[in-house]
Amino acid sequence: MKENKQQFSNTEIDDGLDELEKSHRLNRFESMLKFSRVISGSLSLKDIIKKAQGHTRKLLESEHVCIYLKDKSADYLSMTDQMGEEHSIAIDENSVVGSSAYLQATLKIDKGVSDIRFAREVLAIKKLRPKSMLVIPMVLNGELLGVIQATNSLNNNFNEQDIQFGEAVATQLTPVIQNAYLYEELHKQFIQVVEALADTITKKDSYTGGHTKRVSHFAMKIGSKLNLSWEEMNDLRLAAVLHDIGKIGIEDAILKKKAPLTDDEFAVMREHPRLGYEILKNVDSLSRVVDGMRFHHERPDGTGYPYGLKGDEIPIIAMIISVADTFDAMISTRPYRKGLPPMVAYEEIRKYSGTQFSSNVVEAFSEWFESTKMYSVNRLDSKKKAS
């Protein structure tokens, strides 16, 4: 009787372990479905890699996951660590990651520190002092795109199930990365076409051409401080490039005038945002961009032009371009006046925060400007004393 009780107890435990394993595997399958949805929701390669690393780390139950991408023109892989620093590693058999890429094979290392190839891993991985490692190549139609590296299994070592799910991740992630590459290439070509269109203004007015490039640069710097999404940053860049496209419709006598404009001439010049809208309103691919160009002379207090919008009626992209545009206009030398020192222009923009400019955008502008070599309190003090 005692023997029967012991046998029953062991069977009960075994059944419990089976159910636990089933539940664990089911949770992993659900995580795989979620992973697929998450990585398919973006066209930004940076966002895809960031999300894929986080979800793969949880899925494989590891301390750390890193995704390396193959350089398009050389035989090495690169990755960006948590501090934003880029590291590269050769595609050869001297490192674990390099071996996986070179052989296009999954590698499972149970004693990472003792493996001679570990000495060639990137510093960010060495610092983890790996005890176990799972490295999986991402290959599409025979072409290597990158490598997934999971370090330090939370269950001591990676097992066969980890390999199955890791390879499933690679299978799903590889075409998504390839699509992101293709999109980036198409978007780059689109940007070049837009910039070529914007450069037509240079043929009429050399100042406007150089001004457009600088405004685009300043706008992107400001946007980077506002935590805009990848899509919003792309829209901002296009809108900044195109913000003065309406000047194509302004007559040369006004556009190229080497003296201050009269009131009547300025009234004509104020129409350039509206003219730009008329030029681009039917371009479907620029539908999100047009309002950034169209409203970049509007002001939060409602005194802007050409529509007199107020506050939140003005898109954030237009408000960013407004600050970038004004800053460049103040520091640029024109035939009829000398440009202001950057510190003076900086103070002027801060002075009109909340009235002429969005206060949030001004704060972002200030954060960027104060990190540049243009910022110097001493320069401002000397100017005040001189005046």
C-alpha positions in Angstrom: 0.0 0.0 0.0 2.8 2.3 0.9 4.5 1.5 -2.5 1.3 2.4 -4.4 1.1 5.7 -2.6 4.7 6.6 -3.5 4.0 5.6 -7.2 0.9 7.8 -7.3 2.8 10.7 -5.8 5.6 10.5 -8.4 3.0 10.3 -11.2 1.3 13.4 -9.9 4.6 15.3 -9.8 5.4 14.2 -13.4 2.0 15.3 -14.6 2.5 18.7 -12.9 5.8 19.2 -14.6 4.2 18.3 -18.0 1.5 20.9 -17.4 4.1 23.5 -16.4 6.1 22.9 -19.5 3.0 23.1 -21.7 2.1 26.4 -20.1 5.6 27.7 -20.6 5.7 26.7 -24.2 2.2 28.2 -24.8 3.4 31.5 -23.3 6.4 31.5 -25.6 4.1 30.9 -28.6 2.0 33.9 -27.5 5.2 36.0 -27.2 6.2 35.0 -30.7 2.8 36.3 -32.0 3.3 39.5 -30.1 6.8 39.8 -31.4 5.6 39.5 -35.0 3.1 42.3 -34.5 5.5 44.6 -32.8 8.3 44.3 -35.4 5.9 44.7 -38.3 4.5 47.9 -37.0 7.5 50.1 -37.9 9.6 50.9 -40.9 12.4 52.5 -38.9 15.4 50.1 -38.7 16.5 51.7 -35.4 13.0 51.1 -33.8 12.8 47.6 -35.2 16.2 46.6 -33.7 15.4 48.2 -30.4 12.0 46.5 -30.1 13.3 43.2 -31.4 16.2 43.1 -28.8 13.8 43.7 -25.9 11.2 41.1 -27.0 13.8 38.5 -27.9 15.5 38.9 -24.5 12.2 38.1 -22.8 11.4 35.3 -25.2 14.7 33.5 -24.8 14.8 34.3 -21.1 18.3 35.7 -21.2 20.2 38.6 -19.5 21.0 40.4 -22.7 20.2 40.3 -26.4 22.2 42.2 -29.1 21.4 42.3 -32.8 24.3 42.9 -35.2 23.8 44.1 -38.8 26.1 43.3 -41.7 27.8 46.2 -43.4 26.6 46.4 -47.0 30.1 47.0 -48.4 32.5 45.2 -46.1 32.8 41.8 -44.2 32.0 43.0 -40.7 29.0 43.3 -38.4 28.1 46.3 -36.3 25.9 46.9 -33.3 25.0 49.9 -31.1 25.2 49.4 -27.3 22.9 50.9 -24.7 25.1 54.0 -24.5 24.6 54.6 -28.2 28.2 53.7 -29.1 28.8 51.6 -32.2 31.0 48.5 -32.2 32.1 46.3 -35.1 33.4 42.8 -35.4 34.8 40.9 -38.3 33.0 38.1 -40.1 35.5 35.3 -39.5 36.0 32.3 -37.2 37.9 34.3 -34.6 34.9 35.3 -32.5 31.6 33.6 -31.6 29.5 36.2 -33.4 31.8 36.3 -36.4 31.8 32.5 -36.6 28.0 32.3 -36.7 28.0 34.8 -39.5 30.8 33.2 -41.4 29.4 29.7 -41.2 25.8 30.9 -41.3 25.0 28.5 -38.5 23.5 28.7 -35.0 26.0 28.3 -32.2 25.3 27.4 -28.6 28.1 28.1 -26.1 27.7 26.8 -22.6 31.0 28.2 -21.2 31.4 31.5 -22.9 34.4 32.8 -20.8 36.4 29.7 -21.5 35.8 29.7 -25.2 39.0 31.0 -27.0 36.8 33.0 -29.4 35.3 35.0 -26.6 38.4 37.2 -26.5 37.4 38.7 -29.8 33.9 39.7 -28.8 33.0 43.4 -28.5 33.7 45.1 -25.2 30.1 45.6 -24.4 29.6 41.8 -24.4 32.8 41.0 -22.6 31.7 43.1 -19.7 28.7 40.8 -19.2 31.1 37.9 -18.4 29.0 35.4 -20.3 28.4 32.0 -18.9 26.2 30.9 -21.8 25.5 32.2 -25.3 23.2 31.6 -28.2 24.1 33.1 -31.6 21.8 32.9 -34.6 22.5 34.2 -38.1 19.8 36.1 -40.0 19.9 34.9 -43.6 17.6 35.6 -46.5 17.9 33.9 -49.9 21.5 32.9 -49.0 22.5 36.5 -48.1 23.6 37.3 -44.5 21.8 40.3 -43.0 23.0 40.0 -39.4 23.3 38.0 -36.3 21.2 37.7 -33.1 23.3 37.2 -29.9 21.6 36.1 -26.6 23.9 36.1 -23.6 23.5 34.5 -20.2 20.4 32.3 -20.0 18.4 32.8 -16.9 18.1 29.0 -16.8 21.9 28.4 -16.6 22.2 27.2 -20.2 20.2 27.6 -23.4 18.4 24.4 -24.5 16.9 23.0 -27.7 13.7 24.8 -27.2 15.6 28.1 -26.9 17.3 27.3 -30.2 13.9 26.6 -31.9 12.4 29.9 -30.7 15.6 31.8 -31.4 15.7 30.6 -35.0 12.0 31.4 -35.3 12.8 34.9 -34.2 15.5 35.2 -36.9 13.1 33.8 -39.5 10.5 36.5 -38.7 13.0 39.4 -38.2 15.1 38.9 -41.3 12.5 39.9 -44.0 11.4 42.8 -41.8 14.9 44.2 -41.7 15.3 43.7 -45.4 12.0 45.6 -46.0 13.3 48.4 -43.7 16.5 48.6 -45.8 14.5 48.9 -49.0 12.2 51.5 -47.5 15.2 53.6 -46.3 16.7 53.4 -49.8 13.4 54.5 -51.4 13.0 57.3 -48.8 16.5 58.5 -49.4 15.8 58.7 -53.1 12.5 60.6 -52.4 14.4 63.1 -50.2 16.9 63.7 -53.0 14.0 64.4 -55.4 12.4 66.8 -52.9 15.8 68.5 -52.3 16.2 68.9 -56.1 12.8 70.5 -56.2 13.7 72.9 -53.4 17.0 73.7 -55.1 15.1 75.3 -58.0 14.6 78.3 -55.6 18.4 78.7 -55.6 18.3 79.5 -59.3 16.2 82.5 -58.4 17.7 83.5 -55.0 21.0 82.1 -53.8 20.3 83.3 -50.2 17.1 81.2 -50.0 18.9 78.1 -51.2 21.6 78.2 -48.5 18.9 79.3 -46.0 16.8 76.2 -46.7 19.8 73.9 -46.0 20.5 75.7 -42.7 16.9 75.7 -41.6 16.6 72.0 -42.3 19.7 71.4 -40.1 18.5 73.6 -37.2 15.0 72.1 -37.4 16.3 68.5 -37.1 18.5 69.5 -34.1 15.5 71.0 -32.4 13.2 68.0 -33.3 15.8 65.6 -31.8 15.2 67.3 -28.4 11.4 66.9 -28.6 11.3 63.1 -28.7 9.5 63.1 -32.0 8.8 59.7 -33.6 10.8 58.5 -36.6 7.9 59.3 -38.9 7.6 62.9 -37.4 11.3 63.5 -37.9 11.0 62.4 -41.5 8.1 64.8 -42.0 10.0 67.6 -40.3 13.0 67.2 -42.6 10.8 67.3 -45.7 8.8 70.2 -44.5 11.9 72.2 -43.6 13.4 71.5 -47.0 10.2 72.7 -48.7 9.2 75.5 -46.3 10.1 78.3 -48.8 9.1 76.5 -52.0 6.3 79.0 -52.5 8.9 81.7 -53.3 9.1 80.2 -56.7 5.9 82.2 -57.3 7.3 85.5 -56.1 8.5 87.8 -58.7 12.2 88.4 -59.0 12.0 92.1 -58.4 10.8 91.4 -54.8 12.7 88.1 -54.2 16.1 89.5 -55.2 15.7 93.1 -53.9 18.9 94.3 -52.2 17.0 96.6 -49.9 14.3 96.3 -47.2 10.9 95.5 -48.7 8.1 98.1 -48.8 4.8 97.3 -47.1 3.2 96.3 -50.4 6.2 94.1 -51.3 6.1 92.5 -48.0 2.4 91.7 -48.4 3.3 89.9 -51.6 6.1 88.0 -49.9 3.8 86.9 -47.1 1.8 84.9 -49.6 4.7 82.4 -50.2 3.4 79.8 -47.6 0.0 79.9 -49.4 1.7 79.6 -52.8 3.7 76.6 -51.5 0.5 74.9 -50.5 -1.0 75.4 -53.9 2.0 73.8 -55.5 2.1 70.7 -53.2 -1.5 70.1 -52.1 -2.1 67.4 -54.6 1.0 65.4 -53.9 -0.4 62.5 -51.8 3.0 61.4 -50.4 3.5 64.9 -48.9 0.1 65.2 -47.3 1.5 65.1 -43.8 4.3 67.5 -44.7 2.4 70.3 -46.4 1.0 71.8 -43.2 4.5 72.1 -41.7 5.4 74.2 -44.7 2.1 76.0 -45.0 1.9 77.2 -41.3 5.6 78.0 -40.5 4.9 81.7 -40.2 1.9 81.3 -37.8 2.4 82.4 -34.2 0.9 81.1 -30.9 -0.6 84.5 -30.1 -2.4 84.6 -33.5 -0.4 87.5 -35.0 1.3 85.3 -37.7 0.4 84.9 -41.4 -1.1 84.0 -43.7 -4.0 82.4 -41.8 -3.7 83.9 -38.2 -3.8 80.5 -36.5 -3.3 80.3 -32.7 -1.8 78.0 -30.1 -2.5 74.3 -30.7 -4.0 75.1 -34.2 -0.4 75.2 -35.4 1.2 71.8 -36.0 4.4 71.1 -34.0 6.4 70.7 -37.2 5.4 74.2 -38.3 6.4 75.6 -34.9 9.8 74.0 -35.1 10.5 75.4 -38.5 9.3 78.8 -37.3 12.1 78.9 -34.7 14.7 77.4 -37.0 13.7 79.8 -39.8 13.8 82.9 -37.6 17.1 82.0 -36.0 18.8 81.6 -39.4 17.3 84.8 -40.7 18.6 86.7 -37.7 22.2 85.4 -37.9 22.5 85.6 -41.8 24.0 88.7 -43.5 21.9 90.2 -46.2 22.8 93.0 -48.7 21.0 95.6 -46.6 22.1 94.4 -43.1 24.7 92.4 -41.2 23.7 89.2 -39.4 23.3 89.2 -35.6 25.7 87.2 -33.4 24.2 83.8 -32.6 23.9 84.6 -28.8 21.9 87.7 -29.6 19.6 85.8 -31.8 19.3 83.1 -29.1 18.2 85.7 -26.6 15.7 87.2 -29.0 14.0 83.8 -29.6 13.8 83.2 -25.8 12.4 86.7 -25.3 9.4 85.8 -27.6 8.7 82.4 -26.2 5.0 81.8 -25.9 4.0 84.7 -28.1 5.8 84.4 -31.4 7.2 81.0 -30.7 6.0 77.8 -29.0 7.4 77.7 -25.5 8.1 73.9 -25.8 9.9 74.4 -29.0 12.0 77.3 -27.6 13.0 75.1 -24.7 14.1 72.4 -27.1 16.0 75.0 -29.2 17.7 76.3 -26.1 18.8 72.8 -25.0 20.3 72.2 -28.4 21.9 75.7 -28.8 23.5 75.6 -25.3 25.3 72.4 -26.3 26.9 74.1 -29.3 30.0 76.2 -29.7 27.8 79.2 -30.5 26.7 79.4 -26.9 28.8 81.7 -24.7 27.5 83.8 -21.9 30.7 85.9 -22.1 29.9 86.9 -25.7 26.5 88.0 -24.7 27.8 90.1 -21.7 30.4 91.8 -23.9 27.7 92.7 -26.5 25.5 94.2 -23.8 28.4 96.3 -22.4 29.2 97.5 -25.9 25.7 98.6 -26.5 
